[in-house]
């Protein structure tokens, strides 16, 4: 019996959906009344950090459309924290649908992506999407620290936490 091997797109989508569900859990665990918390002067507020998850969906759109353009200012986070959760729950499934519909040609096309201050490099579209996903995971790690600082319980991410022990 021959076992079917997943395509890179299938692997990405499986991981993207799984990670986005975890991100949603963390966003929902964060206390809305502490959305302005900033652990340090240079840090983003919890609300701004949560908004990054929504804004990254726009990076995926740009990549799928063949051009990354950060020249336009990003829209600010909505004033109400719960709107961030609603926006993320709406945008990540839309992003998954767009990626699922993308051709292998689109996903393997080379586009320019920032590699340092004022420097661009060649990336395949799918590599930009992987980078976007890893950035989501990175920012989610930051949000888990904000949760603890805000006195909230940290839900399971990849296993038990001090607040969700599984035993």
N, C-alpha and C positions, 0 to 999 in steps of 0.2 A: 504494500500500500504506500503510495507516494503522498508525502505531506506537502501541502501547499505552503509556499513561502510568502509572507506578507510583503507587500510593496513598501517602499519608503513612505509614500503618502499614507498608506493604511497605518503604518507604525506611528507616524506623526499624529494623525487624527486620533488614534487611540490614546496616545499620551496627552495630547492637547485637551481632550475632553476630560480625562481623569484629573489632570492638574487643575483645570478650570473649575471642576466640581469642588476640589479641595480649597481653592482660592475663594470660592463662594462661601464655603463653611466659615473660613476665617473672617471674611467681610461681615457675615451675619453675626459672628461672635463678638465683634467689636462694639463697645457701648457708644451709641450715637451721641450721647451727651458729652463725650470726651473726644469728639472728632477734631478739635483744634489742638490736641496734644502734640507737642514737638519736643522730643527728648533732648535736642540740642539746638543752638541757634541756627546752624546750617542745615538742620534736618527739615524735611517736609513735614507738614502736619499730617496726622493720620488720614484726614479727609483727602489731602493732596496725594498721599501715597496710595490710597484706595482708588483714586481717579486715574492713576497711572495704568491700572489694569484695563480700564476702558480705553484709554488713549492708545495702548499697545495694539488694540484691534485695528486702529487706523494705520499703524505701521504695516500690519499684514495686508491691508487693502492696497497700500502704496506698492508693496512688494509684488503683489499679484498683478497690479496694473503696470509694472515694469519700471517704476521710478520712485526712489525715496527722495522726498522733498521736505526738509524741516524748516524751510524759510517762512512758512506761515505760523503765526502764533497759535499755540494750543488753546482750546477753550478752557476757561477755568472750571474747577470742580463746582458742581451744583451746591447751593447753599445748605441743602438738607442731605445729611449723610445717607439716609435710606434710598435717595435717588441714585446714588452711586451703585448700590447693590442692584437696583432695578435695571440700571443701564448695563451693568456687566452681565446680568442674567439674560439680557436681550442680545447684547453684541457678540458674546463668545459663541453661541450657537449659530449666529449669522456668519461669523468668520469660518466656523467649521464647514458650513454648507458651501461657502465660496471656495474653500480649499478642496473639498470633495469634488467640486465641479471643475476644478482646474485641470488642464491637460498636463501630461508628463512634459510636453514641450515648454509650457509656461513654468512649471516647477523647476525645470532644469536650465532655464534661460539665465544668462549672467546679467546681473544688475550691479550698479554701484551702491555701496553701503559704507557708512563712516567706519574708519579703522583707527582714528586718532584725531587730535585737534587739526581741523582743516584738511584732513586726508581722507580720501575715498579709496576703496579697494573693490575688486571683483568678487562677487558672491553669487552662488546660485540662489534663485528665489527660495527654494526649500530651505537653504542654509540660513537665510534671513528669518524665515519662519521659526526654525529651531532656535535661533538666537533670541527672537522675541519670546519664545516659550521659556527659555532659560532665564531671561530677564524677569518674566512674571514670577518664576520660582524664587529668584533673588529678592524681589520686592516683597513677596509673600513672607519670606524669612524675616525681613525687617518688620512687617506687620505683626508677626507673631511676638516679637519683642515689645512692640507697642501695646499689644493685648495685655501682656504681663504688667507693663508699666501702668496701664489704665486700670489694673485690678480685675481684669476679666479672666475667664478661664480659656486656656489654649486648647482647642480641639485637636484631635488626632490629625497628623499630617501624613506621616509614613508609618506610623506605629503609635503606641501609647505615649501620652504626655503625663505630666504630674497631675493634670486635671481630668484626664480621660485614660485611666489606667488599664483598661481591658480585662482586668482580673477581679 
